[in-house]
Amino acid sequence: MLDECVTKHLKPFLSSKGHDVITVSEMKWNGIKNGELLKIAEASGFEILLTIDKNIKYQQSLSQRNIVLVIFDSFSSSVEMLRNFYTLI
C-alpha cells in the first residue's frame, strides 16, 4: 500500500513489475494518523506500507506490527526519484 505522502503515480510503475498496489486514498483512509493507519492496514490484510515519512519510525512502536514498513530515504515523492529504490525493496 502506498501512503498518502507517496505519489499515486508510483502505482503504475510497481504494478508493471507484477505487484498488487493500492493507495491510502483509494481505501478512503486519507487523514488517518499513522498508528491507526498501520492498525487498519494490518487488519485489512496489507503486508507492506511504502512511505517517505521518516518520522513514523520514531512515532510508532513497530516491534509488534505484522506489516512491513518501507521508508524511502527521499526528499521527494516523485516517481523518478522513488523508482530508483525499486531494486532495494
Number of C-alpha atoms within 10 A of each C-alpha: 21 21 20 19 14 22 17 20 12 19 19 14 15 14 12 9 10 9 11 11 16 16 20 20 14 12 10 9 16 14 10 13 9 16 14 11 17 22 14 14 20 17 12 9 10 17 13 17 20 18 21 21 18 14 10 15 12 8 10 12 10 15 7 6 12 16 18 14 17 15 15 20 12 14 11 14 18 14 16 11 13 18 14 9 12 11 6 7 7
